[in-house]
């Protein structure tokens, strides 16, 4: 059982992804500072923030709602990843690394949701 949100593997994977988004987007053109770069990093932060916030919610329904928001932000990042590639801001290797981290993060968020749904230590 997790003692803080930092113990949740889904959060750890999302945090790793978030750090990578910051690293990659730092190389975007300066004119994207308040455009795509800002949107991309905000969505990545939202993934981790919603997992953390949902962790302290008391009901399954609330926990799952925040995890669903987190999943939505992850898909938003998938869109920004494609856009970044197609605009030439990231190369194929960076794109593939981001996609791999998205897939891993998504699987762990889904597993965490399933654990909550199946009552693995979570009370209604």
C-alpha positions as CSV (number, residue, x, y, z in Angstrom):
1,X,0.0,0.0,0.0
2,X,1.3,3.5,-0.8
3,X,2.1,5.9,2.0
4,X,2.2,9.0,-0.2
5,X,1.4,9.7,-3.8
6,X,5.1,9.4,-4.6
7,X,4.9,5.6,-3.8
8,X,2.4,5.1,-6.6
9,X,4.2,3.5,-9.6
10,X,1.8,5.3,-12.0
11,X,2.8,8.7,-10.5
12,X,6.5,7.7,-10.8
13,X,6.1,6.8,-14.5
14,X,4.1,10.0,-15.1
15,X,6.8,12.1,-13.3
16,X,9.5,10.6,-15.4
17,X,7.5,11.4,-18.5
18,X,6.9,15.0,-17.2
19,X,10.6,15.6,-16.7
20,X,11.4,14.3,-20.1
21,X,8.8,16.6,-21.7
22,X,10.5,19.6,-19.9
23,X,13.9,18.4,-21.2
24,X,12.7,17.9,-24.8
25,X,10.6,21.1,-25.0
26,X,13.5,23.3,-23.7
27,X,14.9,23.0,-27.3
28,X,11.7,24.3,-28.9
29,X,12.0,27.7,-30.7
30,X,11.7,30.7,-28.4
31,X,8.5,31.8,-30.1
32,X,6.9,28.6,-28.8
33,X,7.7,29.6,-25.2
34,X,4.1,30.7,-24.5
35,X,2.6,28.4,-27.2
36,X,3.1,24.7,-27.8
37,X,5.9,24.5,-25.2
38,X,3.7,25.9,-22.5
39,X,0.7,23.8,-23.4
40,X,2.9,20.6,-23.6
41,X,4.5,21.1,-20.2
42,X,1.3,22.1,-18.5
43,X,-0.5,19.0,-19.7
44,X,2.5,16.8,-18.5
45,X,2.3,18.5,-15.1
46,X,-1.4,17.9,-15.0
47,X,-0.9,14.1,-15.3
48,X,1.2,13.9,-12.1
49,X,-0.8,16.6,-10.3
50,X,-4.1,14.7,-10.8
51,X,-2.7,11.4,-9.7
52,X,-1.4,13.1,-6.5
53,X,-4.6,14.9,-5.9
54,X,-6.7,11.8,-6.5
55,X,-4.6,9.9,-4.0
56,X,-6.0,11.8,-1.0
57,X,-9.6,11.6,-2.1
58,X,-11.7,9.3,0.1
59,X,-14.2,7.8,-2.3
60,X,-13.5,5.5,-5.3
61,X,-15.5,7.8,-7.5
62,X,-13.4,10.8,-6.6
63,X,-10.1,8.9,-7.0
64,X,-11.2,7.6,-10.4
65,X,-12.4,11.0,-11.6
66,X,-8.9,12.5,-11.0
67,X,-7.2,9.5,-12.6
68,X,-9.5,10.0,-15.6
69,X,-8.5,13.6,-15.9
70,X,-4.9,12.4,-15.7
71,X,-5.5,10.0,-18.6
72,X,-7.0,12.9,-20.6
73,X,-4.0,15.0,-20.0
74,X,-1.8,12.1,-21.1
75,X,-3.7,11.9,-24.4
76,X,-3.4,15.7,-24.8
77,X,0.4,15.2,-24.5
78,X,0.2,12.5,-27.2
79,X,-1.3,15.2,-29.5
80,X,1.4,17.6,-28.6
81,X,4.0,15.0,-29.3
82,X,2.7,14.4,-32.8
83,X,2.5,18.2,-33.4
84,X,6.1,18.6,-32.1
85,X,7.3,16.0,-34.5
86,X,5.4,17.2,-37.5
87,X,6.6,20.8,-36.9
88,X,10.2,19.5,-36.7
89,X,10.8,20.5,-33.1
90,X,11.7,16.9,-32.1
91,X,13.5,14.2,-34.0
92,X,12.3,10.6,-34.5
93,X,14.2,9.3,-31.6
94,X,12.7,11.9,-29.2
95,X,9.3,11.2,-30.6
96,X,9.6,7.5,-30.1
97,X,10.9,7.9,-26.5
98,X,8.0,10.2,-25.7
99,X,5.5,7.7,-27.2
100,X,7.1,4.9,-25.2
101,X,6.8,6.8,-22.0
102,X,3.2,7.7,-22.8
103,X,2.4,4.0,-23.3
104,X,4.1,2.9,-20.1
105,X,2.4,5.7,-18.1
106,X,-1.0,4.9,-19.5
107,X,-0.6,1.2,-18.6
108,X,0.3,2.0,-15.0
109,X,-2.6,4.6,-14.7
110,X,-5.0,2.0,-16.0
111,X,-3.6,-0.6,-13.6
112,X,-4.0,1.8,-10.7
113,X,-7.6,2.5,-11.8
114,X,-8.3,-1.3,-11.9
115,X,-6.9,-1.7,-8.4
116,X,-9.2,1.0,-7.1
117,X,-12.2,-0.5,-8.9
118,X,-11.4,-4.0,-7.5
119,X,-11.1,-2.7,-4.0
120,X,-7.4,-3.3,-3.5
121,X,-7.1,-1.4,-0.3
122,X,-9.4,1.5,-1.2
123,X,-12.7,2.0,0.6
124,X,-15.8,3.7,-0.8
